[in-house]
Amino acid sequence: MSSTLERERITTRGKHRGNVLYPASTPYWFVAPFLIIFLAFLVFPIIYSLVISFSQWTAGSLHFKGFFQYAKLLSDGQFWHSLANTFIILIIQVPVMIGLAALFATLLNSPRLRWKPLFQLGFFLPILIDTVAYSLTWSFILDNHGLINHILSTFGIPSVNWLGNAVAAKASIMLAITWHWTGYNVVILLGGMQSMPSEVYEAARVDGASAVRQWFSMTLPLLRPILLFEAVLSTIGTMQLFTEPFILTGGGPANSTLTPVLYLYKMGFQTFDFGYAAAIAYVLAIIIAVFSVIQMRLTRGGDI
């Protein structure tokens, strides 16, 4: 009888393995550090920023204002202007970047290409460069006395004010982003192409299908889920654009390259209107979520 009670006591308080008694709470102690960090540095800031978005920061204290910040945001022309700037970059740069990635991935997947690992490394190297570092490099290249204008002058072409003209500034940011992120998309697409069964292509060649016909009729449909994945990630990244316009143009000229995140930064850390900055962050998060859902619905998850 006593041995039975002892076993029940051990089962209730912990688990017995060999000669060691493990309390039932042991697994939670191992998980606790992660949970503490997760709650402190992710969950708490999200909840606290939501509270701030419904408040006004005055004299070092919060005062609840309801939907005041959101109502103010709806009538803020500068925010909508920054959103329009981002949409222009989005609808031009993302398709161009994904199209170039598909082209380069196809070339790298060619069986006739030699030294493939070297070329793959060359395309992927820009991703390894820090965003701030490459943005500073491009600011030197695109300067009025930079490399690009020097090359243009050697051919007798007038210099372009790349960072001081509204249209040229947008193009400069698109150029920098495309250079940095195209290789990332190339590697993902190349992995998808290399995982496709070679028997399907051999059968298509026997039936007389050309390489172009194979690409559009076979490769492209099989790559649609990957292309959707890249489109969603690129959309999210473009909507969160900050470092490139901050370093290259500072949002200028005349706010022509101002983005919502850069506007958020200015509201929060230059004017110290943290409530309004938090409201911008949540509205932007909702817009990104809506765009992602629309992309997935329109493409049916990449199955069309």
Secondary structure, DSSP 8 states (H G I E B T S, - for coil): -HHHHHHHHHHHHEEEETTEEEETTHHHHHHHHHHHHHIIIIIHHHHHHHHHHTEEEETTEEEE-TTHHHHHHHT-HHHHHHHHHHHHHHHHHHHHHHHHHHHHHHHHT-TT-S-HHHHHHHHHHHHHS-HHHHHHHHHHHTSTTSHHHHHHHHTT-----TTTSHHHHHHHHHHHHHHHHHHHHHHHHHHHHHTS-HHHHHHHHHTT--HHHHIIIIIHHHHHHHHHHHHHHHHHHHHT--HHHHHHTTT-STTTT--HHHHHHHHHHTS--HHHHHHHHHHHHHHHHHHHHHHHHHTGGGT-
